[in-house]
Amino acid sequence: IIDGWNAERILIAAEAIGDGRWFVDRAVKYANERVVFGRPIGANQGVQFPIARAHAAIEAADVMRYKAAWLFEQGAPCGAEANTAKLLASEASWAAANACLDTHGGFGFAEEYDVERKFRETRLYLVAPISNNLVLAFLGQHVLGMPKSY
């Protein structure tokens, strides 16, 4: 039964990666369109760097998701990879959500941008279907060989 949860974690990672890409795309579009003091706000490192960092984190999580999915399809043990993919993807998606909301400023809460709705949804991946703290406990115990932490 527990091995069956690996598929769920891989799927959640994929969903979080998709959400993260959505946030990055929205942030980039807005940063390029919104002009303040005669230039797009995306020309400012304070706007650009968090979006670029979120993009990099999403791409790294996606590589782990692909590895986990490949192992799963081979029928090989993939608990460590599936858990790691879920952890990295949920955190990357949350970072992208925050970068997107910060880029939009107050408009991030305007319904017509859809950012606030998706912002609430992507927060869920940090705690469900399994909390990232439990993922870390699994990695600590079963991958790194440390004592059970709970």
N, C-alpha and C positions, 0 to 999 in steps of 0.2 A: 504494500500500500504506500509506504513512504517513498519508494522509487517512482510511483505514479505522480507524486507531487513535483517531480523534476520537470515534467512537461508543463505543468501550470506555471512554474517559475520562469521557464523559457518563454512562454507566451506572455506573461506579465512583463518580462524584460522587453519583448518586442513591442508591446503596447506603449510602454514608457519611452522607448526610443522613438517611436512614432510621434508621441506627444512632444518629446524634446525637440524633434526636428520641426514640428509645427510652431513651437514657441520661437525657435531660432529664426525660422522663415518670417514670422510675423514681426519679430524685433528688427530684423534686417530691413524689411520693407518699410517699416515706420521710421527707422533711423535714417534711411535714405530719402524719405519723403518730407520729413519734418525739418523745416528750415528755421533756424534761430540765428540772429545776428549775421544774416547773409550767407549761411552755409548749413548743410545738413548736419544734424546732431550726431550722425554716425561718423563724422570727421573727428570727433572728440574721442580721445583714448578712453576716457572714463565711461563712455557709452559703448565703444567698439570692443574693448578688451573683455568685459564680462560675457558678451555675446560670443566672441571668438573662443573663450575658455569653455563655455557651455557646449559649443559645437565640437571642440576637441574631446570633451568628456563623453559626449554622445557617441562619437565615432569609436572611441576606445571601448565603451560598453557594448557597442554593436559587434565588435570583433569577438568579445567573450561570448556574446549570445550566439554567434555563428558557431563557435567552437562547441558550446554546450549542445546546440541543436544537432551538430554533426555527430557528436558522441552518442546522443540519444538515438539518432537514426541508425547508428551502427549496433545498438544494443549494448553499448559499453557503459560502465559506471560514469555518471556525469553529475553526481550530487554537488561536488565542489564547484564545478563550472556553472551549473544551473543556479546555485545560490549566489555565486559571485556575479553572474550576469544580472540577476534580479537586483542585487545590492547596487552595483555600479549604474545600472540603467535608471533605477528609481532616484538615485542621488543626482545623476546627470539631468534627468527630466526636471527635478525640482530646481536645480541651478539654472536651467534654461527658462523655467517659469519665472523665477525671480529676476533674471536679466531682462526678460520680456516686459514684465510689469514695471521694472525700473525705467526701461527705455520709454515706455508709454506714459510714465508719470501718472497724473490724475486720470488721463484718458484710459488707462488700463482697467479702470473700474466702470467705464461706460459700456453699457450692454452691447452697443453696436460693434465693438471691437472683439467681443467674445473672449477676451483675455481672462477676465475675472472668473468666468464660468470654468474654463479649462484649468485655471490656476487652482481652484478648489479640488477639481477632479484629480489632478496629478499629485496632489499632496497625499492622497490615499495610498499610493504605491510604497510610501515609506513605512506604512504600518500594516498593509494588507496585500495579499492574503496571508502574509506572514510578516511580522515586524522585522525590520533590519537588525534589531538587537538579537533576535533569535538566529538570523543568518550569521551574524558575527560569532555567536556562541557556537554554532555548528562548525564554522571555519576554524575557530580556535581549538575546539575539541577534536573534530574528526579529520581536519586537514593538517593542523599544526601540532597536534598531539598534546595539547595542554589539558589540565583537569577540567571536568565539567564545571561550568560557572553558575549553574542554577540548581 
